[in-house]
Amino acid sequence: MKTRLTELVGIKYPIFQGGMAWVAEHKLASAVSNAGGLGIIAAANAPSEVILQEIRNCQKLTDKPFAVNIMLLSDNVEEVAQMVIDEGVKVVTTGAGNPGKYMKMWKEAGIVVIPVVASSALARMMERAGADAVIAEGCEAGGHIGELTTMALIPQVVDSISIPVIAAGGIADSRGVVAAFALGADAIQVGTRFLVADECRTHDNYKEKILKAKDIETDVTGRSTGHPVRSLRNKLTRTYIKLEKEGMEPAKLEEMGAGTLRKAVIDGDVILGTIMAGQVAGLVKKRQSCLEIIEELFNGVYDILKFTKVNGFNK
């Protein structure tokens, strides 16, 4: 399946793996890249030496393109911004800030730069700054979210810019893939479904929570702090939301959430840990390899298109 995006980054399938903190490390990223998608290493707030080792480990496991997701508010962003150049990383995705400061150095190094956006205004700003594409993420996604749904966001972003758009948020099966392309996207980004991939480091307890989730089992915490996060409902989210309603200070709420993602991903604490996941968790029913996930997502597209023709939608 060829699109502007597959040509831009040199991948077989137009699919990115989400840059999920504590989750998106070299084993998952290399597996996705080897399967024909774009694997992503999440730099997040990790120490520079850890990020460097992740990049080099990924290079040992794949000769395909992969990306590093750089959180622009991290303390070591300057070092990581130079590191991706020095290590020959081909693609950078960015979040939590404006990458304009680093755009010239990255572009001169031949790096494809793709920021995450949550509005058409931000998409236009990124295009003017020199971005090669944008990831437009709807609020159905797991983790940090904006306000617009994917259905509303994607066509408005597509109409507002000329560079390729990757649709993210709420995509977990072939129906979501077809919908994303119908809305004008050039590729998709998938996070929640890769959480249960064989190559994903998430604790088995975390994976089982995803596999057993229903459609209404996510909560959004942190709206009062200005940093809303979607995750599966548990004791932590219920307590957090209760304290938000009671008016607890944002600083104390932020302190309460610190370290809880690692607690869930690495330690398997699904009671007091943050189980970041999207609203499509209820569609994820089985563990598979990254290759099986990607092939199933795109093989199913043809069956759906055939169905629409049978039902009179073809000219």
N, C-alpha and C positions, 0 to 999 in steps of 0.2 A: 504494500500500500504506500504509494508515493504522494507526498504533499510538500508544500514549501518547507515545512519544518524538517521532514526527513532528509531533504536535500541540504538544508542549512547545517545540520549537525552530524549528518552521515550515519543515520540509523535505519534499520529495516522497517520497524513499526513506529507509527507516530504516537508513542507513549513515553511519558516521563514517570519515574517513580518519585513520590513525594519526598522532600527533604526533611524528614521527621527527626527532631532532636532525640538523641539517645538510641534511636532505632536505625537510622540510615547510615550504616557504617560500610566498610569495604566489602564484606561478604555479600550483603544484600545488593549493593550498587553494582558490583562486578557480575553477579548472577543476572541482574536485569539487563545490563549491557550485553552480556554474552547471549542472552535470549532475544536480542534485537531491539530493545528499548534503550532509553537513556537512564542509567543508574545515577543516583545522586548521593554524595556523601554530605551529611549535615555537619557543618563546622560548629554551629551554635555557639556556646560559651566554652567549648573545650580548649584546653591549653594548646598553644601553638605546636609543641612537640608531638602531641597526640594527633592533631590534624595532619601534620607532615607524615607521620607513620601510616595513617589511614590512606593517604594519597598513594604512598609508595607501595603499600600492601595491595591496593586496588590495581595498580599498574602491573603487579606480578600475576594477578589473576585474570586480567583481560587485556587484549590489545584493541578493544573497541572504545569509542568515545564514552566518557563519563563526565559528570559535572560535580562541582563543589557548591553547596549552598552556603552563602556567607551572610550572617546576620550582622547588619551594618552598625548596630548599637553595641556589639560586643567590645570588650576592653582591648582585645588584640587584633582588631579589624585591620589596622595598618599593616601588621606583619603578615596576616593571612592574605591580604590583597596582593602583596608582593610574592608570597609563597606560590600562589597558583600560577604566576608567570614563571617563576624559577623552576617549577616542577613540570611545566609543559601541559597543564590542564587545558583542555580544549573548550570547555563550556563552564560558565559561572551563572548560577541563579542567585538572586539577592532578595532579602526581606528585611523588614524593620528599619526602613530608612531609604534615603536617596543615594544611588550609586554614582551620581554625577561626578563626584570627586575623583573616582578611580576609572572612569570610563575611558579617558584618553590612553592611559597606560595599558589597560586591558586590550583595547582595540588595536593599539600598536603592536601588541604581542600576539595578535591574531585570535584572541579569545572571543567566543560568542557570548554576549551578555544578555541575560533574560531575567528581568525583575518580576517579582510577584506584585500584582496590583489588585485592588478591590473596587475600583471605579474607573469610568471612562476618562475622567479628568486626570487621574494618576497615569493612565495608559498614555494619554497624549503627552504628558510631561516626560515620561520615559522615552517615548519616540523622539521627542525633541532633543533629549540628552544623548541620543545615539544608540539606544537599545536595539538589539537585532530582532527581538520578539518580546512578548509579555506572557506571563502566566496569570490569567484572570481567574481568581478563586472565589467561588460563592460561599455563602455562610453555612451551607450544608456540610462543609468540610470539617474534619477533626482538627483540633489544635486552635491556634489563634485565627480569628475570623473577622470579616467585615460585616456589613449589614445586608447587602443585596444577595438575592438567591442566584444560583447559577443560571437558571432559565431567564431571569431578567438581565443579569450582568453581561453574559457572553455576547448577545447580538448588539448591545449598545457599545461595548468595547470594540467589536469587529467593525462597526459602522464608523467609529471615531478615529481609527488609525489605519495605516497601510501595511504595517509590519505584521507578521504572523501572530496568531493568538492561540495559546494553549489553554484549554478549558479544564478547570479543576473544581472539585467539590461535588459530591453526589454521584460519582461514576464508579460502578462496581461490576457491571455486566455489559453485554453487547448492546442492550437497549440504550444504556447511557452513552455508549460510544457513538451510536447512530444519532442520538439526540444532540450530542456535542457538535458533530459535524454538520447536522442540519441547522444549527444555530450559527454556523460560520467559522467554527474553530479549525485550525490546521493540525491540531494534535490534542491529546488529553493528558492529564496528570492524575495518577491514581495513588492514593495513600493507604486507606483503610484495608483494602483487599490484600495489599502486600504485607500487612501486619501479621497475617497468618501463613505467609510463605515459608516453605521449608528452610530457606536460607536466611530468614529473618531472625535476629537475635532476641526478639521479645520473649519474655518468660512464658512458659506453657500456661500459667494461670491467666495471663493477659490474653493469650490466643483463645483460650476457652471462653472467656468473657465476650470476646468478639463473636465467636461462633454461636453463642447462645443468645445474643442480643436480639431484641425486638425493635420495631420501627420507632417506638416512642421512648427509648431508653437512654437518650443523650440529654445532658444538661449543659447550659451555658453559664459558666461562672465568670466573675470578674468584670461584669458590665459597669459596675460602679467605679472601678479603677481605671476604666478606659482601655482595658486589655482583655476583652472577652475571649474565653477559651471553651471549645466544645469537647466534652468527654463523656464517657459512659457514667451513668448515675451510680453512685455508691455512697457510703457513709461520709466520705470527704466532701463530695459535691453538695450533699444535703446540708451538712453543717456550714459549709462556706456560704451557700445561698441564704441560709437562715441568718447568719451574721451580717451579710450584706443588707438584708431587709431591716435589720436592727440598727444599721448605720455605723458599723465598725469602720474605723479609719482605713483608707486604702493601703497605707504603709503596713499596717498590721495584717491585712488580708493578703498582701503580697508575701509577707513573711510566712504566713500560714501555708502558702502554696509552694514555697521554695523547696526544691529537692524531691517533690512528690512524684514527678514524672519518672525520675530514675528509680524511685522506690517501686513503681509499678513495672517498668520495663525490665529492670535488672533483678530486683529482689522478688518480684512476683506478688507484691502486696496490693491486692485489688480491692482492699477495704479502705485503706488510708492513702493509697497512691492514686495518681492521676492517670486514668486510662483514656488517653486521647484517642478519639475515633469519630468518624463522620456519621451522619444520619443513615447512610447506606449499610451500616454494620449489620442490620437485619437481613441484608441480601447475601452476606458472606456465610456460607454453610460448610465449607470444607477446606482442609489444608492441601496445598498444592505447591509444586515448585514454581519458581518465577516463570520458567518457560511454559509450563502448563497454563498458568494464569494468563499470560500474554496471548498465547495461541488460542485459548478459549474465548477471550474477549474479542479477537478480530475474526476468528472463524465464524463466530455467531452472527457477525454483521451481514454476511451474505445470505443467511437464512432469513433475516429480518427484511432485507431488501427484496428478496424473492416473495415473501409474504405480502409486502405492500403492493407488488405488481399484481399478484393474484387478486387482491382486493380492489383493484381498479385505480391505483394511484399512479400508474405509469401512463405516459402520453401515448 
